[in-house]
Amino acid sequence: MDNTLPSFIDYFRQLVTEHVELQTFVHGAAGRIIAGTRSGFTYPVLWLETPSMGLTDKDGTTPFGQRASAFVVLHNTEGDSYADQDKKWASTEALALEVLSRLRHDKKTRRHTFDLNGGQLEAVATMTVDNEIGWRYEFSLGDYVSLKYDATRWEGKTV
């Protein structure tokens, strides 16, 4: 994966495509997923929050970008059924752990840097018509960044 925003998003979109149980991928800020729940998703959903990127000079030669984000695995529930909620808490936790296992696997194949580093898998419950519950995990993935000065992008400018 190159370290561009489209590649970052596509990586997670591909995870959903390849997983046997995850059904829908969505990315963006909280407002987007809240709007989406009213239009209907096929559950379970993997929601990727829009990342930020920290940049460092790695060994003085090539810039390194560390994208910080979070993913949320959500499932809809029968709002008044504790048995259904318990089942969905368990299944979404298992799915979140499977996503983490894939991130670790891809780290070993040198697709990106990734460390668990004591991250918290947090329970979430949305206040939407779909009665969604699931798990959220904050993480960062790193890779080198193409950061090359191109003089042609600056020519002709007057100050």
C-alpha positions as CSV (number, residue, x, y, z in Angstrom):
1,M,0.0,0.0,0.0
2,D,1.4,3.4,-0.8
3,N,0.7,6.0,1.8
4,T,-1.9,8.1,0.1
5,L,-5.4,8.7,1.5
6,P,-7.1,6.8,-1.4
7,S,-4.8,3.7,-0.8
8,F,-5.5,3.8,2.9
9,I,-9.2,3.8,2.4
10,D,-9.0,1.1,-0.3
11,Y,-7.0,-1.1,2.0
12,F,-9.9,-1.2,4.5
13,R,-12.5,-1.5,1.7
14,Q,-10.6,-4.6,0.5
15,L,-10.5,-6.1,4.0
16,V,-14.3,-6.0,4.0
17,T,-14.5,-7.4,0.5
18,E,-12.2,-10.3,1.5
19,H,-13.8,-11.1,4.8
20,V,-16.5,-13.8,4.9
21,E,-18.8,-12.0,7.3
22,L,-18.3,-8.2,7.0
23,Q,-20.9,-6.8,4.6
24,T,-20.6,-3.1,4.3
25,F,-17.7,-0.6,4.3
26,V,-18.1,3.1,5.0
27,H,-15.6,5.8,5.8
28,G,-15.8,9.3,7.0
29,A,-16.8,11.3,10.1
30,A,-19.6,10.4,12.5
31,G,-22.2,12.4,10.6
32,R,-21.8,10.2,7.6
33,I,-22.4,7.0,9.5
34,I,-25.4,8.4,11.3
35,A,-26.9,9.6,8.0
36,G,-26.1,6.1,6.5
37,T,-28.0,4.2,9.2
38,R,-31.2,5.9,8.2
39,S,-30.7,4.9,4.5
40,G,-29.8,1.3,5.4
41,F,-26.7,-0.8,5.6
42,T,-26.2,-4.5,5.4
43,Y,-24.7,-5.6,8.7
44,P,-22.1,-6.1,10.0
45,V,-20.5,-2.9,9.0
46,L,-16.8,-1.8,9.2
47,W,-16.7,2.0,9.5
48,L,-13.3,3.7,9.0
49,E,-12.8,7.1,10.6
50,T,-11.0,9.7,8.4
51,P,-7.4,9.6,9.4
52,S,-4.8,12.2,10.2
53,M,-1.2,11.8,9.2
54,G,2.0,12.7,11.2
55,L,5.2,13.1,9.2
56,T,8.7,12.5,10.2
57,D,12.1,12.3,8.5
58,K,12.9,8.7,8.7
59,D,16.7,8.2,8.6
60,G,17.1,11.6,7.0
61,T,16.3,10.4,3.5
62,T,12.7,9.4,3.0
63,P,9.7,11.0,4.8
64,F,7.6,8.6,6.9
65,G,3.9,9.0,7.4
66,Q,2.0,7.6,10.3
67,R,-1.8,7.7,9.7
68,A,-3.9,7.8,12.9
69,S,-7.5,6.6,12.6
70,A,-10.0,4.3,14.2
71,F,-12.3,1.5,12.9
72,V,-15.6,0.5,14.3
73,V,-17.4,-2.8,13.7
74,L,-21.1,-2.4,14.1
75,H,-24.2,-4.6,14.0
76,N,-27.8,-3.7,14.4
77,T,-29.8,-5.2,17.3
78,E,-33.3,-5.7,18.5
79,G,-33.4,-2.8,20.9
80,D,-35.3,-4.5,23.7
81,S,-33.7,-7.9,23.4
82,Y,-30.8,-8.4,25.7
83,A,-30.2,-11.9,24.3
84,D,-29.8,-10.4,20.8
85,Q,-27.6,-7.6,22.1
86,D,-25.3,-10.1,23.9
87,K,-25.0,-12.1,20.7
88,K,-24.1,-9.0,18.7
89,W,-21.6,-7.8,21.3
90,A,-19.8,-11.1,21.1
91,S,-19.9,-11.3,17.3
92,T,-18.7,-7.7,16.7
93,E,-15.9,-8.2,19.2
94,A,-14.8,-11.3,17.4
95,L,-14.9,-9.4,14.0
96,A,-12.9,-6.5,15.5
97,L,-10.3,-8.9,16.7
98,E,-10.2,-10.5,13.2
99,V,-9.6,-7.1,11.7
100,L,-6.7,-6.6,14.1
101,S,-5.3,-10.0,13.3
102,R,-5.3,-9.0,9.6
103,L,-3.5,-5.7,10.3
104,R,-0.9,-7.7,12.2
105,H,-0.6,-10.2,9.4
106,D,-0.1,-7.5,6.8
107,K,2.5,-5.9,9.0
108,K,4.5,-9.1,8.8
109,T,4.3,-9.1,5.0
110,R,5.7,-5.5,5.2
111,R,2.6,-3.7,3.8
112,H,2.8,-1.2,6.7
113,T,3.9,-0.7,10.3
114,F,1.4,-1.5,13.0
115,D,1.6,-2.2,16.7
116,L,-1.1,-2.9,19.2
117,N,0.7,-0.9,21.9
118,G,-1.9,-1.3,24.5
119,G,-4.8,0.1,22.4
120,Q,-8.3,-0.2,23.9
121,L,-11.1,-2.1,22.1
122,E,-14.0,0.1,23.3
123,A,-17.6,-0.8,23.3
124,V,-19.9,1.6,21.4
125,A,-23.7,1.9,21.1
126,T,-25.2,4.4,18.7
127,M,-28.3,6.3,19.2
128,T,-29.8,5.7,15.8
129,V,-32.9,4.0,14.5
130,D,-30.8,0.9,13.8
131,N,-29.8,0.3,17.4
132,E,-26.2,-0.4,16.5
133,I,-23.7,-1.8,18.9
134,G,-20.1,-2.8,18.3
135,W,-16.5,-2.1,19.0
136,R,-14.1,0.8,18.2
137,Y,-10.3,0.6,18.0
138,E,-7.9,3.5,17.5
139,F,-4.7,2.7,15.6
140,S,-2.0,4.0,13.4
141,L,-0.5,2.5,10.2
142,G,2.8,3.8,8.8
143,D,4.6,3.8,5.6
144,Y,7.0,5.9,3.6
145,V,5.5,9.0,1.9
146,S,6.3,10.3,-1.6
147,L,7.2,13.8,-0.8
148,K,9.2,15.2,-3.7
149,Y,9.6,18.8,-4.7
150,D,8.4,19.5,-8.2
151,A,9.6,22.8,-9.5
152,T,7.0,22.8,-12.3
153,R,4.3,23.1,-9.7
154,W,5.7,26.4,-8.5
155,E,6.9,28.1,-11.7
156,G,5.2,31.3,-12.8
157,K,4.0,32.4,-9.4
158,T,4.7,36.0,-8.5
159,V,4.9,37.3,-5.0
